[in-house]
Amino acid sequence: MKQRIVLIVCLLFLSQSVFAVDPGLDWKTIESEHLYVHFADGNKELAERALAIAEGAHEHLTKKLDWNPVEKTHIILSDETDQPNGFATPIYFNRTVLFLAPPTSVNTLEDFDDWFTTLITHEYTHIVHLDKSAGSPEYLRNIFGRFVFLFPNLFQPSWVHEGLATYVETDLDRGVGRGQSTLFASMMREELAKGLQPISHVNLPVSTWPAGTTRYLYGVYFMNFLAEKYGEEKMQAWIEEYSDNLLPFFINTNANQTLGKNLTPLWQEYQQWLKEKFQPQITAIKARGVKSGEQLSAAAYRTDSVRAISTDEGDEIYYVSNSGYKRATLMLADAEGNTRELLSLNNIVNLDVHPKSGLLLTQNEFCNNYTIYSDIYSYDKKNDELKRLTECGRFLFASWSADGKHIAAVHHDVEHFELQLLDAEAKLKEVLWRGNDGEIIGQIDVSPDGGNIVASVWRKGKGWNVELFNITAQRWQNITTGVSIAANPQYDPDGNVLFSLEADGVYNLYRYDTETASVNQITNLIGGAFQSSQASSNGAVYYAGYSAEGYAIYSLDDASSFSQAPAFKDDRLQLIDYSVTPHEQRDYSALSNMYPRWWFPAWLFTDQRSELGLTTAGSDALGIHNYFITASYDFKLDKPAANVSYAYSDRLFLSVARANDIALDANGEVSRISNHSVVSAVLAFPNNYIQRQSDLLFSVIYDNTADDELAAGAVPSDDFEDHLLGIAWLFNSANTNPLSISPVDGMNLRLVAEDSDALNSDFSGQVYTLDWRQYIRTGKESVLALRFLQGWGTDQPRPFELGGEGSSDSAVSILFGTSTQAVFDARSYALRGYKEGLPQLRGRRAQVLSGEWRFPLQRIERGIMAPPVGLMQWFGTVFAETGSAYFDSPDSYYTGAGAEIDADVNIFYAATLRVRLGYAHGFDDDIGEDLFYLRIGSSF
């Protein structure tokens, strides 16, 4: 019964993907009129503040969007990461997850007067917008509950969702939000210089730069355009009109009805508005004279974190290359631009380098299977070794002391920041400073004389500024003041400070002279300059700069003053005062919120069946408990059927199913009805790292088929027992990158052992399976994919079967973007060029060896609106494989070869599925064939 595998795998996906909270924490709840806030014990103060802010957002947004959710919204405070983010969903119930870590650098999220306010405003806009319905959808919700297709606003391109939420988070008067940010303006100027993207591109979840930011960037400016050209009333009408769509994706019809034109001409009007807004900015910058460096790094995309040092051989420039085609990589370059790769890194990397002590870095890594925190590492270039100095340390930035014997580090824990002094092994020596009242500390650097630490610091009401911390006096001194964002400070060899400052609508590099206290601008860019480093006095300044291709490393040979910096103001952010009142805390109860909130009919009508029932699914607010239920009754057979699956986090998966199997006689009449019952359980022990993941699985499957009803004259059959005990170890080190066509640079391994004897199955013996897949890079995108499968059965197990092209992914796996490949009881494997079910390809043992060369053809990323389908990319594959299924030893191998055209097709603006159109030739004269096929999902 394949359904049990599909449901367990989908529950596995759901339990790991809804969001990752640690079920082992002591979760608590507080409640108000419109909200629940769930939080780990110890975070009640934050929960009270979140509740007050969210109640204010509820009052404001329900009026603005003219919609009041019927049920209370669940807010989950998650401390499972050191990176700022959040998300919201209306599925099952309105729920938003808020990650507690605030922004610490210029990364598009830096423009806020209170991070929690900005985050909650954005996510609660999603809550109200996505929950909103009218007309038929609203009426049908009274019948079917929160069925996913009764949320019209869910079925729009993501730039509509994110554009609206980013528009609402933005406040021009207070100077907060991405809709008015200097970085977003810089990004759009570069988009204009390169060529603005058409709506057929922005509608899709694109990977080309600006990748995931595209929906926010184009979305918020579109909302600005609508508000300016058509008025907020029309924008509200646009949202209102779409909310009664029973049939999804009618975005053009909706635009016509409310704005008088469909989105294609409206987008052209929008592009003209963007040109009129941003071209004068480009012209003004050019009029002053562009002063920029030469690109040093080969890759752009997310290449950043540069540090330079002077050696006897010249400048050594270290940076992190992230091209979108492979993992983040530590690079070493010289002043002439000659580069070499040092080692693969994780993500969110910050570097520091010392002439004697070497390279220091912070990067993300799994702390346990539910949390990813930032730790300190040291790199020994001579021995090419990366040493992890802390585990679960939560150190965001680190800098060597002047003598290289100590480390200054920024430590973060649940919104509390500290500046710590560590020894060379990252053991705590002294807490130099503790933040209060939401103070945040970002990038740091220790002065050449060892007396000061320069840092970017966010303070309530003052925003981001560059400040000096005197280590002896333990006192701060401002270099910059005012609400213009200053960040990325770094000492130059003379003890002056390089930093990035937003002024005149651009982030440029500036230098602070510590003797004269003067500040001078040293770049003048259209895009922007951020992290910077200088190896020697009067030498080149290396910096991370922004262009339409993303971030890259540049070398600025002329680091002299371009102009004097504008005078710093002493203006302040306009704060919102929230009245925080205490609420009674209680233990979190999953049972109080995981009851079913929707149902939908399930039916099956054939000549022999009239099956009618219902389907539902649910989860608790934390996503720890997940379940799926289908119950039905066959009125022709007069028999019930059911399928119930449950998952506890990513650890336990249970499934119980009862089906009615039928057998027909020669006249097509039902001669036998069998009760087919399956009970299965999987216990998982994951062990995850960012660059490799493994799972240890234990499984039991009880599968029984017994006669339930026989027609007159039918011969009874014995009960059939197909029971299994299993253990599996899964390992993956292959990486799928944003611009990849295939997994690459690693392996995927499955080792499975199954036993049929312990539970008295009708099959007997044991089955051992090795499934090894290796992905070898042969070019920028091309990949050599190899696979070796060995299945080994003893006695009389369920036989292996070869043939076919591999099963197409199910509708469920397409919807959730996961695979439904079975781990246990997997006996069918593809052998292209040969049909399925051939007796020559069936046996208790099997071998398959496959090789594929996958090569890119074109990345397109264009789509149409009706129906909502887009082509992301297409690539080619040539393959050869050979296999044998046998009883004791292989008598003969059957070989096939062929070619495929693979396309990544996006549907509904969200789900992307891989479509394979292939031709395979089987070389065996007796059973080989020339076969054409169309499949969904990768071959392996």
Secondary structure in CASP SS format (residue, H / E / C, confidence):
PFRMAT SS
TARGET T0000
AUTHOR 0000-0000-0000
METHOD secondary structure of the structure
MODEL  1
M C 1.00
K H 1.00
Q H 1.00
R H 1.00
I H 1.00
V H 1.00
L H 1.00
I H 1.00
V H 1.00
C H 1.00
L H 1.00
L H 1.00
F H 1.00
L H 1.00
S H 1.00
Q H 1.00
S H 1.00
V C 1.00
F C 1.00
A C 1.00
V C 1.00
D C 1.00
P C 1.00
G C 1.00
L C 1.00
D C 1.00
W E 1.00
K E 1.00
T E 1.00
I E 1.00
E E 1.00
S C 1.00
E C 1.00
H C 1.00
L E 1.00
Y E 1.00
V E 1.00
H E 1.00
F E 1.00
A E 1.00
D C 1.00
G C 1.00
N C 1.00
K H 1.00
E H 1.00
L H 1.00
A H 1.00
E H 1.00
R H 1.00
A H 1.00
L H 1.00
A H 1.00
I H 1.00
A H 1.00
E H 1.00
G H 1.00
A H 1.00
H H 1.00
E H 1.00
H H 1.00
L H 1.00
T H 1.00
K H 1.00
K H 1.00
L C 1.00
D C 1.00
W C 1.00
N C 1.00
P C 1.00
V C 1.00
E C 1.00
K C 1.00
T E 1.00
H E 1.00
I E 1.00
I E 1.00
L E 1.00
S E 1.00
D C 1.00
E C 1.00
T E 1.00
D C 1.00
Q C 1.00
P C 1.00
N C 1.00
G E 1.00
F E 1.00
A E 1.00
T E 1.00
P C 1.00
I C 1.00
Y C 1.00
F C 1.00
N C 1.00
R E 1.00
T E 1.00
V E 1.00
L E 1.00
F E 1.00
L C 1.00
A C 1.00
P C 1.00
P C 1.00
T C 1.00
S C 1.00
V C 1.00
N C 1.00
T C 1.00
L C 1.00
E C 1.00
D C 1.00
F C 1.00
D C 1.00
D C 1.00
W H 1.00
F H 1.00
T H 1.00
T H 1.00
L H 1.00
I H 1.00
T H 1.00
H H 1.00
E H 1.00
Y H 1.00
T H 1.00
H H 1.00
I H 1.00
V H 1.00
H H 1.00
L H 1.00
D H 1.00
K C 1.00
S C 1.00
A C 1.00
G H 1.00
S H 1.00
P H 1.00
E H 1.00
Y H 1.00
L H 1.00
R H 1.00
N H 1.00
I H 1.00
F H 1.00
G E 1.00
R C 1.00
F C 1.00
V H 1.00
F H 1.00
L H 1.00
F C 1.00
P H 1.00
N H 1.00
L H 1.00
F C 1.00
Q C 1.00
P C 1.00
S H 1.00
W H 1.00
V H 1.00
H H 1.00
E H 1.00
G H 1.00
L H 1.00
A H 1.00
T H 1.00
Y H 1.00
V H 1.00
E H 1.00
T C 1.00
D E 1.00
L C 1.00
D C 1.00
R C 1.00
G C 1.00
V E 1.00
G C 1.00
R H 1.00
G H 1.00
Q H 1.00
S C 1.00
T H 1.00
L H 1.00
F H 1.00
A H 1.00
S H 1.00
M H 1.00
M H 1.00
R H 1.00
E H 1.00
E H 1.00
L H 1.00
A H 1.00
K H 1.00
G C 1.00
L C 1.00
Q C 1.00
P C 1.00
I H 1.00
S H 1.00
H H 1.00
V H 1.00
N C 1.00
L C 1.00
P C 1.00
V C 1.00
S C 1.00
T C 1.00
W C 1.00
P C 1.00
A H 1.00
G H 1.00
T H 1.00
T H 1.00
R H 1.00
Y H 1.00
L H 1.00
Y H 1.00
G H 1.00
V H 1.00
Y H 1.00
F H 1.00
M H 1.00
N H 1.00
F H 1.00
L H 1.00
A H 1.00
E H 1.00
K H 1.00
Y C 1.00
G C 1.00
E H 1.00
E H 1.00
K H 1.00
M H 1.00
Q H 1.00
A H 1.00
W H 1.00
I H 1.00
E H 1.00
E H 1.00
Y H 1.00
S C 1.00
D C 1.00
N C 1.00
L C 1.00
L C 1.00
P C 1.00
F C 1.00
F C 1.00
I H 1.00
N H 1.00
T H 1.00
N H 1.00
A H 1.00
N H 1.00
Q H 1.00
T H 1.00
L H 1.00
G C 1.00
K C 1.00
N C 1.00
L H 1.00
T H 1.00
P H 1.00
L H 1.00
W H 1.00
Q H 1.00
E H 1.00
Y H 1.00
Q H 1.00
Q H 1.00
W H 1.00
L H 1.00
K H 1.00
E H 1.00
K H 1.00
F H 1.00
Q H 1.00
P H 1.00
Q H 1.00
I H 1.00
T H 1.00
A H 1.00
I H 1.00
K H 1.00
A H 1.00
R H 1.00
G C 1.00
V C 1.00
K E 1.00
S C 1.00
G C 1.00
E E 1.00
Q E 1.00
L C 1.00
S C 1.00
A C 1.00
A C 1.00
A C 1.00
Y E 1.00
R E 1.00
T C 1.00
D E 1.00
S E 1.00
V E 1.00
R E 1.00
A E 1.00
I E 1.00
S E 1.00
T E 1.00
D C 1.00
E C 1.00
G E 1.00
D E 1.00
E E 1.00
I E 1.00
Y E 1.00
Y E 1.00
V E 1.00
S E 1.00
N C 1.00
S C 1.00
G C 1.00
Y C 1.00
K C 1.00
R C 1.00
A C 1.00
T E 1.00
L E 1.00
M E 1.00
L E 1.00
A E 1.00
D E 1.00
A C 1.00
E C 1.00
G C 1.00
N C 1.00
T E 1.00
R E 1.00
E E 1.00
L E 1.00
L E 1.00
S E 1.00
L C 1.00
N C 1.00
N C 1.00
I C 1.00
V C 1.00
N E 1.00
L E 1.00
D E 1.00
V E 1.00
H E 1.00
P C 1.00
K C 1.00
S C 1.00
G E 1.00
L E 1.00
L E 1.00
L E 1.00
T E 1.00
Q E 1.00
N E 1.00
E E 1.00
F E 1.00
C E 1.00
N E 1.00
N C 1.00
Y C 1.00
T E 1.00
I E 1.00
Y E 1.00
S E 1.00
D E 1.00
I E 1.00
Y E 1.00
S E 1.00
Y E 1.00
D E 1.00
K C 1.00
K C 1.00
N C 1.00
D C 1.00
E E 1.00
L E 1.00
K E 1.00
R E 1.00
L C 1.00
T C 1.00
E C 1.00
C C 1.00
G C 1.00
R C 1.00
F E 1.00
L E 1.00
F E 1.00
A E 1.00
S E 1.00
W E 1.00
S C 1.00
A C 1.00
D C 1.00
G C 1.00
K C 1.00
H E 1.00
I E 1.00
A E 1.00
A E 1.00
V E 1.00
H E 1.00
H E 1.00
D E 1.00
V C 1.00
E C 1.00
H E 1.00
F E 1.00
E E 1.00
L E 1.00
Q E 1.00
L E 1.00
L E 1.00
D E 1.00
A C 1.00
E C 1.00
A C 1.00
K C 1.00
L E 1.00
K E 1.00
E E 1.00
V E 1.00
L E 1.00
W E 1.00
R E 1.00
G C 1.00
N C 1.00
D C 1.00
G C 1.00
E C 1.00
I E 1.00
I E 1.00
G E 1.00
Q E 1.00
I E 1.00
D E 1.00
V E 1.00
S C 1.00
P C 1.00
D C 1.00
G C 1.00
G C 1.00
N E 1.00
I E 1.00
V E 1.00
A E 1.00
S E 1.00
V E 1.00
W E 1.00
R E 1.00
K C 1.00
G C 1.00
K C 1.00
G E 1.00
W E 1.00
N E 1.00
V E 1.00
E E 1.00
L E 1.00
F E 1.00
N E 1.00
I C 1.00
T C 1.00
A C 1.00
Q C 1.00
R E 1.00
W E 1.00
Q E 1.00
N E 1.00
I C 1.00
T C 1.00
T C 1.00
G C 1.00
V C 1.00
S C 1.00
I C 1.00
A E 1.00
A E 1.00
N E 1.00
P E 1.00
Q E 1.00
Y E 1.00
D C 1.00
P C 1.00
D C 1.00
G C 1.00
N C 1.00
V E 1.00
L E 1.00
F E 1.00
S E 1.00
L E 1.00
E E 1.00
A E 1.00
D C 1.00
G C 1.00
V E 1.00
Y E 1.00
N E 1.00
L E 1.00
Y E 1.00
R E 1.00
Y E 1.00
D C 1.00
T C 1.00
E C 1.00
T C 1.00
A C 1.00
S C 1.00
V E 1.00
N E 1.00
Q E 1.00
I C 1.00
T C 1.00
N E 1.00
L C 1.00
I C 1.00
G C 1.00
G E 1.00
A E 1.00
F E 1.00
Q E 1.00
S E 1.00
S E 1.00
Q E 1.00
A C 1.00
S C 1.00
S C 1.00
N C 1.00
G C 1.00
A C 1.00
V E 1.00
Y E 1.00
Y E 1.00
A E 1.00
G E 1.00
Y E 1.00
S E 1.00
A C 1.00
E C 1.00
G E 1.00
Y E 1.00
A E 1.00
I E 1.00
Y E 1.00
S E 1.00
L E 1.00
D C 1.00
D C 1.00
A C 1.00
S C 1.00
S C 1.00
F C 1.00
S E 1.00
Q E 1.00
A C 1.00
P C 1.00
A C 1.00
F C 1.00
K C 1.00
D C 1.00
D C 1.00
R C 1.00
L C 1.00
Q C 1.00
L C 1.00
I C 1.00
D C 1.00
Y C 1.00
S C 1.00
V C 1.00
T C 1.00
P C 1.00
H C 1.00
E C 1.00
Q C 1.00
R E 1.00
D E 1.00
Y C 1.00
S C 1.00
A C 1.00
L C 1.00
S C 1.00
N C 1.00
M C 1.00
Y C 1.00
P C 1.00
R C 1.00
W E 1.00
W C 1.00
F E 1.00
P E 1.00
A E 1.00
W E 1.00
L E 1.00
F E 1.00
T C 1.00
D C 1.00
Q C 1.00
R C 1.00
S E 1.00
E E 1.00
L E 1.00
G E 1.00
L E 1.00
T E 1.00
T E 1.00
A E 1.00
G E 1.00
S E 1.00
D C 1.00
A C 1.00
L C 1.00
G C 1.00
I C 1.00
H E 1.00
N E 1.00
Y E 1.00
F E 1.00
I E 1.00
T E 1.00
A E 1.00
S E 1.00
Y E 1.00
D E 1.00
F C 1.00
K C 1.00
L C 1.00
D C 1.00
K E 1.00
P E 1.00
A E 1.00
A E 1.00
N E 1.00
V E 1.00
S E 1.00
Y E 1.00
A E 1.00
Y E 1.00
S C 1.00
D C 1.00
R C 1.00
L E 1.00
F E 1.00
L E 1.00
S E 1.00
V E 1.00
A E 1.00
R E 1.00
A E 1.00
N E 1.00
D E 1.00
I E 1.00
A E 1.00
L E 1.00
D C 1.00
A C 1.00
N C 1.00
G C 1.00
E C 1.00
V E 1.00
S E 1.00
R E 1.00
I E 1.00
S E 1.00
N E 1.00
H E 1.00
S E 1.00
V E 1.00
V E 1.00
S E 1.00
A E 1.00
V E 1.00
L E 1.00
A E 1.00
F E 1.00
P E 1.00
N E 1.00
N E 1.00
Y C 1.00
I C 1.00
Q C 1.00
R C 1.00
Q E 1.00
S E 1.00
D E 1.00
L E 1.00
L E 1.00
F E 1.00
S E 1.00
V E 1.00
I E 1.00
Y E 1.00
D E 1.00
N E 1.00
T E 1.00
A E 1.00
D E 1.00
D E 1.00
E E 1.00
L E 1.00
A C 1.00
A C 1.00
G C 1.00
A C 1.00
V C 1.00
P C 1.00
S C 1.00
D C 1.00
D C 1.00
F E 1.00
E E 1.00
D C 1.00
H C 1.00
L E 1.00
L E 1.00
G E 1.00
I E 1.00
A E 1.00
W E 1.00
L E 1.00
F E 1.00
N E 1.00
S C 1.00
A C 1.00
N E 1.00
T C 1.00
N C 1.00
P C 1.00
L C 1.00
S C 1.00
I C 1.00
S C 1.00
P C 1.00
V E 1.00
D C 1.00
G E 1.00
M E 1.00
N E 1.00
L E 1.00
R E 1.00
L E 1.00
V E 1.00
A E 1.00
E E 1.00
D E 1.00
S C 1.00
D C 1.00
A C 1.00
L C 1.00
N C 1.00
S C 1.00
D C 1.00
F C 1.00
S C 1.00
G C 1.00
Q E 1.00
V E 1.00
Y E 1.00
T E 1.00
L E 1.00
D E 1.00
W E 1.00
R E 1.00
Q E 1.00
Y E 1.00
I E 1.00
R E 1.00
T C 1.00
G C 1.00
K C 1.00
E C 1.00
S C 1.00
V E 1.00
L E 1.00
A E 1.00
L E 1.00
R E 1.00
F E 1.00
L E 1.00
Q E 1.00
G E 1.00
W E 1.00
G E 1.00
T C 1.00
D C 1.00
Q C 1.00
P C 1.00
R C 1.00
P C 1.00
F E 1.00
E E 1.00
L E 1.00
G C 1.00
G E 1.00
E C 1.00
G C 1.00
S C 1.00
S C 1.00
D C 1.00
S C 1.00
A H 1.00
V H 1.00
S H 1.00
I H 1.00
L H 1.00
F H 1.00
G C 1.00
T C 1.00
S C 1.00
T C 1.00
Q C 1.00
A C 1.00
V C 1.00
F C 1.00
D C 1.00
A C 1.00
R C 1.00
S E 1.00
Y E 1.00
A C 1.00
L E 1.00
R C 1.00
G C 1.00
Y C 1.00
K C 1.00
E C 1.00
G C 1.00
L C 1.00
P H 1.00
Q H 1.00
L H 1.00
R E 1.00
G E 1.00
R C 1.00
R E 1.00
A E 1.00
Q E 1.00
V E 1.00
L E 1.00
S E 1.00
G E 1.00
E E 1.00
W E 1.00
R E 1.00
F E 1.00
P E 1.00
L E 1.00
Q E 1.00
R E 1.00
I E 1.00
E E 1.00
R E 1.00
G E 1.00
I E 1.00
M C 1.00
A C 1.00
P C 1.00
P C 1.00
V E 1.00
G E 1.00
L E 1.00
M E 1.00
Q E 1.00
W E 1.00
F E 1.00
G E 1.00
T E 1.00
V E 1.00
F E 1.00
A E 1.00
E E 1.00
T E 1.00
G E 1.00
S E 1.00
A E 1.00
Y E 1.00
F C 1.00
D C 1.00
S C 1.00
P C 1.00
D C 1.00
S C 1.00
Y C 1.00
Y E 1.00
T E 1.00
G E 1.00
A E 1.00
G E 1.00
A E 1.00
E E 1.00
I E 1.00
D E 1.00
A E 1.00
D E 1.00
V E 1.00
N E 1.00
I E 1.00
F C 1.00
Y C 1.00
A C 1.00
A E 1.00
T E 1.00
L E 1.00
R E 1.00
V E 1.00
R E 1.00
L E 1.00
G E 1.00
Y E 1.00
A E 1.00
H E 1.00
G E 1.00
F C 1.00
D C 1.00
D C 1.00
D C 1.00
I C 1.00
G C 1.00
E C 1.00
D E 1.00
L E 1.00
F E 1.00
Y E 1.00
L E 1.00
R E 1.00
I E 1.00
G C 1.00
S C 1.00
S C 1.00
F C 1.00
END
